[in-house]
Amino acid sequence: MKVGILSRDSKLYSTRRILEVGKDRGHEVEVYDTLKCYMNISSIKPTVQYGEKTLDDLDAVIPRIGASITFYGTAVVRQFETMGCYVLNESIAISRSRDKLRSLQIFARRGIDLPITGFAHSTKQTQALIDLVGSTPLVIKLLEGTQGKGVVLAETHKAAESVIDAFREMDAHFLVQEYIKEAGGSDIRCFIIGDKVVASMQRTAKEGEFRSNLHRGAKAREIKITPEERKIALQAAKAMGLNIAGVDLLRSSRGPLVMEVNSSPGLEGIERATGVDIAKLMFEFIEKKFHGWRDQMKSNS
């Protein structure tokens, strides 16, 4: 197969691993900088251009779309879908997972457990918002934040009011969530491919920090998840419509809670923590699904 990886940096661990494994398995694989792609939007012959090259002969595309370029990145992915290319994670699924508020509302509608979450616009609802999630300590999250950025733990009522007022002064959109104390600064990342959780790791925040992002110095180790945790992780990925996903869970006194779903989960942390060859499993999935997808496309044409 001819496979394109949409990634802004070919030197990133995840991009390198996917590229290397794809070539080792006999595929023609190239990395294309998403922002350097441009599109001919036409009903006759839609194309994606890359410099002087027309990317009209790719069999499959693996999107590695960073949060900062979601709008343009999903437009490029959507263009490949229009061209009839097999895309590992579809544009609409990526968009759903990137919108924190929308994804939580989808989880709630599907009956998937999550932390109590409040959202409001007016400053007049500050007190009601704090009361809604069960008072302090509570977590305040910018909707646009990634990798733990824009996430604040407010330990007192006064601190919560100050942070909320500051975010409103910035005209920022944010969520207010209950703080799951029993999680102890740890969360669980479940890596999902298709309908399977292929690897799981526990991430524990460094001392003095409550955010368990590896980028912020958290430690990771392999963990065995419960059947309930496996079930809710798969439900969350399915609700987003993602074939590849990193689902983040918290262990609470009322059972596992979904924090968020990542449509471009990193491979480095989980491969090193678990020893699972995630990149290989990704290509095995693509190889299995592509032929059935191609046959279906032919029968529909």
Secondary structure, DSSP 8 states (H G I E B T S, - for coil): -EEEEE-S-TTSHHHHHHHHHHHHTT-EEEEE-GGGEEEE--SS--EEEETTEE----SEEEE---GGGHHHHHHHHHHHHHTT-EESS-HHHHHHHH-HHHHHHHHHHHT-----EE--S-GGGHHHHHHHTTSSSEEEEETT--TTTTEEEE-SHHHHHHHHHHHHHTT--EEEEE--GGGTTEEEEEEEETTEEEEEEEEE--TT-----GGGT-EEEE----HHHHHHHHHHHHHHT-SEEEEEEEEETTEEEEEEEESS--SHHHHHHH---HHHHHHHHHHHHHHHHHHHHHHH-
